[in-house]
Amino acid sequence: MSLLGDTAERDYARKLRLFNAFAAPELAQAMLGLGLRDGMRLLDAGCGTGETLLRLRDTAGPHAEICGVDLSSAHVRAARETVDGSVIVLQGDLLTVPLPAASFDLIWSANTLNHLHDPVAGLRHLATLLRAHGRIAVGQSSLLPELYFAWDSRLERLTRAAVRRYYEDRYGLEECDLAGARNLLGWMHGAGLRRITSRTLVIERTAPLDHAAQEYLLEGIFRGTWGERLQPYLAPADHTALCRLCAPASPEFALRRRDFHFIQTFTLVVGEKS
Ligand SMILES: C[S@@+](CC[C@H](N)C(=O)[O-])C[C@H]1O[C@@H](n2cnc3c(N)ncnc32)[C@H](O)[C@@H]1O
């Protein structure tokens, strides 16, 4: 089992689909700066439901050789439905799945290394799959805390702390495990990568929200990440206040407010094999 509970049987494909639809413009923008070209060999390590595999194809060109790997059988099934037969999607642990050494021009890996018990070992292994001067692009969401409730910073802070405590209890983790990705540059240096660069994009949405934003925030965050599971970690009055903001039937529903303002970051760190 990975640090955050991933197994071959685990399935959060719906949440991955919601996030990828929601953040599609910024994810596409992040990839554009990578100089992908037709004919390149590209790997998505932790490909989830496969949207990035399609984007790699669209960005690089029709003759790029593209491969995805993911631990979860359900995510792999979803990814195979997303792509056409020219993209190979393998099910397995990215540390052990058989892939040819020194063969890829670029490896993309978003929001996945932070799920590994030893991210530096993961990066070192991925580097063995790169040809000389090949690059690894590691994407990580939310190195800065998100803005959800611009009008109630106290409840936002308490909600963030409740989520952290939920994960600590659920997976027996410490703060340093959950916040480890903040040292993404340290991970890249530790794995022996060089010419390391970093760029952070802002994912920002204001009212009125489009359909993808409404679905991701309501289903993915308000119900999926928060919901009833935060009840033990909030004072009763705070949990009631949070429920009012998150329920579409409530007059206080956050996503209907004309001052609703959401900010999240997506950081892409790129390093080259030495
Ligand atoms: C947060 S999701 C991100 C998925 C995708 N990169 C995206 O951005 O939508 C993390 C993914 O990593 C996969 N994963 C976790 N540990 C893994 C491992 N050791 N080997 C391969 N995949 C793994 C999970 O199954 C999940 O699909």
Ligand as a Chemical Component Dictionary entry (heavy atoms), coordinates in Angstrom:
data_LIG
# 
_chem_comp.id                   LIG 
_chem_comp.type                 NON-POLYMER 
_chem_comp.pdbx_formal_charge   0 
_chem_comp.three_letter_code    LIG 
# 
loop_
_chem_comp_atom.comp_id 
_chem_comp_atom.atom_id 
_chem_comp_atom.alt_atom_id 
_chem_comp_atom.type_symbol 
_chem_comp_atom.charge 
_chem_comp_atom.model_Cartn_x 
_chem_comp_atom.model_Cartn_y 
_chem_comp_atom.model_Cartn_z 
_chem_comp_atom.pdbx_ordinal 
LIG C1  C1  C 0  -3.563 11.657 -7.081  1  
LIG S1  S1  S 1  -3.524 10.445 -8.314  2  
LIG C2  C2  C 0  -2.921 11.353 -9.727  3  
LIG C3  C3  C 0  -3.278 10.698 -11.025 4  
LIG C4  C4  C 0  -2.875 11.459 -12.281 5  
LIG N1  N1  N 0  -1.447 11.655 -12.368 6  
LIG C5  C5  C 0  -3.580 12.781 -12.342 7  
LIG O1  O1  O 0  -2.926 13.822 -12.236 8  
LIG O2  O2  O -1 -4.806 12.786 -12.515 9  
LIG C6  C6  C 0  -2.197 9.385  -7.895  10 
LIG C7  C7  C 0  -2.133 8.161  -8.802  11 
LIG O3  O3  O 0  -0.943 7.442  -8.518  12 
LIG C8  C8  C 0  -1.244 6.071  -8.532  13 
LIG N2  N2  N 0  -0.196 5.414  -7.732  14 
LIG C9  C9  C 0  0.044  5.511  -6.408  15 
LIG N3  N3  N 0  1.120  4.798  -6.065  16 
LIG C10 C10 C 0  1.605  4.247  -7.210  17 
LIG C11 C11 C 0  2.697  3.388  -7.526  18 
LIG N4  N4  N 0  3.537  2.954  -6.575  19 
LIG N5  N5  N 0  2.885  3.009  -8.808  20 
LIG C12 C12 C 0  2.042  3.429  -9.789  21 
LIG N6  N6  N 0  0.984  4.247  -9.550  22 
LIG C13 C13 C 0  0.766  4.649  -8.283  23 
LIG C14 C14 C 0  -2.653 5.971  -7.950  24 
LIG O4  O4  O 0  -3.299 4.760  -8.290  25 
LIG C15 C15 C 0  -3.295 7.205  -8.599  26 
LIG O5  O5  O 0  -3.885 6.894  -9.846  27 
# 
loop_
_chem_comp_bond.comp_id 
_chem_comp_bond.atom_id_1 
_chem_comp_bond.atom_id_2 
_chem_comp_bond.value_order 
_chem_comp_bond.pdbx_ordinal 
LIG C1  S1  SING 1  
LIG S1  C2  SING 2  
LIG S1  C6  SING 3  
LIG C2  C3  SING 4  
LIG C3  C4  SING 5  
LIG C4  N1  SING 6  
LIG C4  C5  SING 7  
LIG C5  O1  DOUB 8  
LIG C5  O2  SING 9  
LIG C6  C7  SING 10 
LIG C7  O3  SING 11 
LIG C7  C15 SING 12 
LIG O3  C8  SING 13 
LIG C8  N2  SING 14 
LIG C8  C14 SING 15 
LIG N2  C9  SING 16 
LIG N2  C13 SING 17 
LIG C9  N3  DOUB 18 
LIG N3  C10 SING 19 
LIG C10 C11 SING 20 
LIG C10 C13 DOUB 21 
LIG C11 N4  SING 22 
LIG C11 N5  DOUB 23 
LIG N5  C12 SING 24 
LIG C12 N6  DOUB 25 
LIG N6  C13 SING 26 
LIG C14 O4  SING 27 
LIG C14 C15 SING 28 
LIG C15 O5  SING 29 
# 
